């Protein structure tokens, strides 16, 4: 890179020639083919075993949902998992309460 700008090679967004040829061939030989759609068919076909369907769903998910990043926890994990209880003193019954509960 000279002086902060690109001086050679492909322009940004120019498709790779091999990939371009492959895409044109797939379009020619299989006009309605889309790999993600085919994986979705496999994932939803009850004739396929559970492991195959699960793997196909995982692959499809990569294209339709953002992958969540792992987040490092900072702090005392044991303390953050302890339940917090708030104790209230028992309410005192009034004479009126005592008469209505019998």
Protein Blocks (a to p, Z undefined) as FASTA:
>chain_A
ZZhiafedjdehiacfklmmmmmmmmmmmmmgcfklmmmmmmmmmkbcfklmmmmmmmmm
mmmcccddddddedjfklmmpccddddddddddfklmmmmZZ
